[in-house]
């Protein structure tokens, strides 16, 4: 197993463990389902599985297609590790700061508290930002145009999920959510 494959595998073990632990603890605490069954969330889950399969195919060097060496191996590894470090830091803060309001997808019959503190002071969607950083990190580590194209698709799917969530949050929190949207960017920079 090469070093890039090992980095990606270790990262996924940590990232998925954090996600799984948060979901398990919250589901037990809430006593109800915390995963929504909406098209946007389901499409993103399928996309993510596809992205990871393609990533592992390229990292195991089963297929050598779409590679572009825009950085030498050392620099792409450092850049990828920095992005993965940000991914883990942001996703950890997101999971902690969202407390019991954490949901996977929109569950319209569940009302949660609007969280505007912690990392949510800087981004309305830090966990999605962490996903985008992960997609970018894997693309940089493997220097692959196919992954770049998939990362762009990932951004589109993420944006769709966010827009559905924003509609839901407005329906639940009204003007409070509107004011929050005015103060805090959707991602990390105001457009």
Number of C-alpha atoms within 10 A of each C-alpha: 8 9 11 21 20 13 18 23 14 11 18 14 11 13 18 11 12 15 14 12 12 18 19 12 12 19 17 11 10 11 9 10 14 21 15 17 13 15 14 20 21 15 15 20 13 10 17 18 12 13 20 16 12 17 22 19 14 22 23 16 14 10 12 11 11 14 15 12 12 11 13 9 15 10 13 21 21 14 17 26 21 14 22 24 17 17 26 21 12 20 22 19 16 23 20 14 17 19 13 18 15 20 19 15 20 23 17 14 7 13 12 14 13 15 18 16 11 13 21 21 14 17 23 23 19 23 22 22 22 23 22 19 22 25 26 24 26 29 22 26 25 27 24 20 15 18 24 18 11 19 24 15 15 21 17 13 18 20 16 17 21 21 13 16 18 18 13 16 20 14 12 17 14 12 11 12 19 13 10 16 15 10 14 18 17 22 19 13 9 10 6
